[in-house]
Amino acid sequence: MNKRGHLWGIGVGPGDPGLLTLKALEALKEATVIMAPLASSREESAALQIVKEWVDETRLRVYGFPMTREPDSLAACWREVADEVAALVEKGEKVVFLTLGDALTYSTFNYILQQLAGKIPPECVTTIPGVTSFAAAAAAENFPMVCGEELLAVIPLPDGPLSRVRGLVRESDTVVFMKIGNRLKELMAFVNEEFPDRAAVFASRVGTPGQYLCRDLDRLPEGVDGYLSVLIVRKAGIKP
Ligand SMILES: C[S@@+](CC[C@H](N)C(=O)[O-])C[C@H]1O[C@@H](n2cnc3c(N)ncnc32)[C@H](O)[C@@H]1O
């Protein structure tokens, strides 16, 4: 009988391969199978782009996932991917599962872990954390994000009106908005209302060749979109 393999869920950071951890690199080199996510709306996997220097086609498996929030289709998709991962590990393969940014911060690997429960022993799974998009965005602008006892809220834009998160926004000192998509204008109107004395960083595609950074939200050019973007807003501004 084959010896069981292993699964590493690795966060590859948001764009710059230089932010990959040594552990992630070790796992990538050791892997016999590398699984990369591809949203059905895209031609390339953003996570794979970051590590492509270390990934040869023979070890690569790209899996598609639907761009839907419909829970049943999503659950079916994650179950299928998790079953494939479990079968590979059972066969003795060393599987790396790529995720963008950090492995457990709004990442697909969260769902895979939940679906894998009971299918492979916990000691066969290792999560390697990565740099989140918002950590890289703050760093790119040397932007002091939170200090002392200040409260940080990380908010993916909710379905429905942004007023749904107003309470949390008002209780926090700094807010990170993620998953902005096509709602950048709506978010700017909300931020102007809630944070008149703010300091901010808008960061799109941080760490990639298409990176765009902006500190002055009043001067955000018309054509900028919210895809693969984060907005960090510090309520009290930045004081010397
Ligand atoms: C599915 S979540 C993944 C989050 C990721 N695991 C992390 O740790 O940042 C996708 C969201 O992450 C943010 N994101 C990911 N990569 C980014 C990048 N290179 N630049 C700016 N935002 C990014 C965007 O808000 C995007 O909508």
The ligand as a MOL file (V3000), in Angstrom:
LIG
                    3D

  0  0  0     0  0            999 V3000
M  V30 BEGIN CTAB
M  V30 COUNTS 27 29 0 0 0
M  V30 BEGIN ATOM
M  V30 1 C -10.7810 36.2330 -2.5860 0
M  V30 2 S -10.0950 37.6100 -1.7820 0 CHG=1
M  V30 3 C -8.4930 37.0100 -1.4110 0
M  V30 4 C -7.8170 37.7520 -0.2910 0
M  V30 5 C -6.4080 37.2690 -0.0520 0
M  V30 6 N -6.4010 35.9180 0.4510 0
M  V30 7 C -5.6070 38.1650 0.8990 0
M  V30 8 O -4.9970 37.6370 1.8380 0
M  V30 9 O -5.5550 39.3660 0.6600 0 CHG=-1
M  V30 10 C -9.8250 38.6500 -3.1610 0
M  V30 11 C -9.6780 40.0940 -2.7490 0
M  V30 12 O -8.3510 40.2950 -2.2280 0
M  V30 13 C -7.8980 41.5760 -2.5970 0
M  V30 14 N -6.6620 41.4040 -3.3870 0
M  V30 15 C -6.0770 40.2440 -3.7270 0
M  V30 16 N -4.9370 40.4600 -4.4120 0
M  V30 17 C -4.7980 41.8020 -4.4910 0
M  V30 18 C -3.8190 42.6660 -5.0620 0
M  V30 19 N -2.7430 42.1820 -5.7070 0
M  V30 20 N -3.9690 44.0120 -4.9310 0
M  V30 21 C -5.0500 44.5200 -4.2780 0
M  V30 22 N -6.0110 43.7430 -3.7270 0
M  V30 23 C -5.8930 42.4150 -3.8360 0
M  V30 24 C -9.0270 42.2490 -3.3690 0
M  V30 25 O -9.8210 42.9820 -2.4550 0
M  V30 26 C -9.7860 41.0750 -3.9080 0
M  V30 27 O -11.1210 41.4050 -4.1860 0
M  V30 END ATOM
M  V30 BEGIN BOND
M  V30 1 1 1 2
M  V30 2 1 2 3
M  V30 3 1 2 10
M  V30 4 1 3 4
M  V30 5 1 4 5
M  V30 6 1 5 6
M  V30 7 1 5 7
M  V30 8 2 7 8
M  V30 9 1 7 9
M  V30 10 1 10 11
M  V30 11 1 11 12
M  V30 12 1 11 26
M  V30 13 1 12 13
M  V30 14 1 13 14
M  V30 15 1 13 24
M  V30 16 1 14 15
M  V30 17 1 14 23
M  V30 18 2 15 16
M  V30 19 1 16 17
M  V30 20 1 17 18
M  V30 21 2 17 23
M  V30 22 1 18 19
M  V30 23 2 18 20
M  V30 24 1 20 21
M  V30 25 2 21 22
M  V30 26 1 22 23
M  V30 27 1 24 25
M  V30 28 1 24 26
M  V30 29 1 26 27
M  V30 END BOND
M  V30 END CTAB
M  END
